[in-house]
Each structure stands twice: as C-alpha cells, then as structure tokens.
Amino acid sequence: MTFRFFNYPIPVLLVTLGFFAVPFVIFFAIASLYDLDFDHVGMILSRIQPWQYVFSFLSAIIAYGLITKKKFGYYLFLCFTFLILTYNVWMVLSVSLGKKFFLAGIRIKTNDIVWNMAITTVLLAIAFYFLRREIAAPYLSATRRGWRSKYRETHPIPFHWTNADGEREGDGLTINISKNGVLLPLTKHHFLKPGDPINLLLTLEKENRDPAAISVQGKVVRIDKEPDGTEIAGVQLQFLIPQKEEKQIYDSFLYRVFAPRYPVSNPVLFFPSDDKANQGTLLNVSLEGLYIESESVLSAGESCRVKIQTRSGEISVAGIVRWSNPQGKYGKPRGFGIQIDSIENQNLFRVWIWKQRFKIFHGR
C-alpha cells in the first residue's frame, strides 16, 4: 500500500512519524510526570535524562534519514534498536539482582520494567519488519538507484504471459526482477486482478549471451496504475519442485544481474555507433553495468562507448544498451542502462569501484 502524494509506503511513513514523535513524547511525558506546565520549558528540559536526550536526537535523525531516503537512516535505526534493547535488558537484569530504579522520586516496579521491555521489543520488531520489507522497492529506490536489503533490479527480460485458462495473453519486457518475482507492464483490457494465477515464459540470457527460455507459474500480487494510465503487475514466481533446472538457470541469471551497484554522480561522455559525443551523468555503477542519465537516450540493443570522469582519471568502457527509459518512468530519471562488455583500463576501474563500495554515507 502506497500513499501516492509522497510515493512512500504507508507503513514506512508511520514508522517515520513514530521516530519523529519520540522527542515530543519524552518532553510531554516528563512534563506530566513532574506536573509542570508546558510554559516552563526550561524546567522540563532540565529534568530530561542524558540518555533520553541521546535517544531523542537519534530518533530525529532516523526520521530525517527515512523520509529523505538516506542510507544512514536505516543504519541508525539498527543502532537505535540495539541501544534500546540493550538498555531494557540491563534494567531487567539489574532489578532481578535487587537494584532499585526511581523516576521523579517514585520507585519503578519490576513488572513495569518487564512490560516496558516487552512492548518496546514488539514495537521495534514491527518497525524492523516493515522497513526490511519496504526498502527493497519502490521505497528508497526512486529517482536514483537506492540501497536495499533485498535485490530488485531494473532489468528488461522478454516475457509472454497467459492466464490460467489460456484465453488472455500479453507480451513485453519486464520492468524489474527479484529472486521471488517480476514487475510486468500490462496491455489494455488484460482483465487480471490480484490473486490471479498466470503462466510466464521468460527469455533469459546466458553468460555467453545465448538465450534461454524458461516457463514458470506465477501469481499476481498487486496491480498499480502509472501516471500515464498504463498498468503494471507485480507477479510472485512459483517454481515447482520438478523445475530444478529452470530455477537454476534463473538463479544463475540473477547472480550476474545483481552485481552490487553503487550510487555515484560522475559526468560522462558516451558515443553511440555513429561516434557522436553526448553528455550525461553516471548515476550508478557495478562491475557488470551502469546507468546514465541524459537527455539523449539510446535505444535498447545499441552499442555504446562511455568515458567516465573520475578524480583518479578517465575510465573507458564499452557495452550494449540493455534498458532504455526515454520517458523517465518506474522511479528512474530519463536515461539508459548499459551492460559492460569491455573495459579499457580495468585496474583503474576496479579500484574506483572498490572506493565506491566503502562509501557508507552515499546520498541515496
């Protein structure tokens, strides 16, 4: 479920609002506990404990990181969760050994401490569940390639689908793929709905570029409408036990496609088959491919040479355009994706990729 105005999943928005509210909750809770009017801000702030300031600060930064789609937002959430749970476990162990805790001169009962730990653990587990589920796509991968815990790669695979009774069918190229499913553009009057079973014929590409067609059953899990009126379907793949070979081909294909990508922002010059120089911006890169944002968008299947400007020098690569996105759809800017065939200065390229790998605080 997605709130279209922000294009964020509702569960993620709720988690973000929850962290944003933590400093205010602490402020009002302390005011109520000490029976202070909200006008006495200084007195209320003086009674807030140092660890409460730390948690308030962390929660505000986490909320900012999540709502602005920053990588550090999720990392800080994990740190916050670890600190909170560690603190609660320490309190429970301490009271079990006879230590007494007081708040505003009132002793905190053991049952209250245990209940607080249980409720906190459940709430953080729910937040962790939704964040892990939503960061793959489309959350945190809009506009420019984002970070994710589960790979979902924008990749065009030729497909043909038929419904369960074979009366309706369609063709096209997948929008993105994952280990468990694919996102498909639908033709008009498809009459599919969530929960419908469909049969898919996917034409994959082996490492030597030879085609490999596999058949797999699927289930439509959602249908979304794009701003231009077209519809897309999220399909969960269901490989049967006898389909070990098909599953192996698919997994081998994903292994190559899911080479780790890193967000960058480097100026590039790219040269299509006519050798005319065009300018663009490199948005993400891996050892296998790259995505270029540009007003001049090449078509799928075109050969292309790319010169990447880095601080260490110019890197030249060549490859084939595998995905063309002239309309800037599906959460990516106008541009195209290239599968790398050759690298002129491989050592420089690999060192540069290695540097990107360890940039924890990427913009996205």
Sequence and secondary structure as in RCSB ss.txt:
>XXXX:A:sequence
MTFRFFNYPIPVLLVTLGFFAVPFVIFFAIASLYDLDFDHVGMILSRIQPWQYVFSFLSAIIAYGLITKKKFGYY
LFLCFTFLILTYNVWMVLSVSLGKKFFLAGIRIKTNDIVWNMAITTVLLAIAFYFLRREIAAPYLSATRRGWRSK
YRETHPIPFHWTNADGEREGDGLTINISKNGVLLPLTKHHFLKPGDPINLLLTLEKENRDPAAISVQGKVVRIDK
EPDGTEIAGVQLQFLIPQKEEKQIYDSFLYRVFAPRYPVSNPVLFFPSDDKANQGTLLNVSLEGLYIESESVLSA
GESCRVKIQTRSGEISVAGIVRWSNPQGKYGKPRGFGIQIDSIENQNLFRVWIWKQRFKIFHGR
>XXXX:A:secstr
 EETTTTEEHHHHHHHHHHHHHHHHHHHHHHHHTT  TT HHHHHHHS HHHHHHHHHHHHHHHHHHTT HHHHH
HHHHHHHHHHHHHHHHHHHHHTT   EETTEE  HHHHHHHHHHHHHHHHHHHHHHHHHTTTTTT SSS    SS
 EEE   EEEEEETTSS EEEEE SEEESSEEEEEE TT    TT EEEEEEEEE TTS EEEEEEEEEEEEEEE
 TTS EEEEEEEE  TT HHHHHHHHHHHHHHT   EEEEEEEEEE TT   EEEEEEEE SSEEEEE SS   T
T EEEEEEEETTEEEEEEEEEEEEETT  TT  SEEEEEEEEESSHHHHHHHHHHHHT TT   
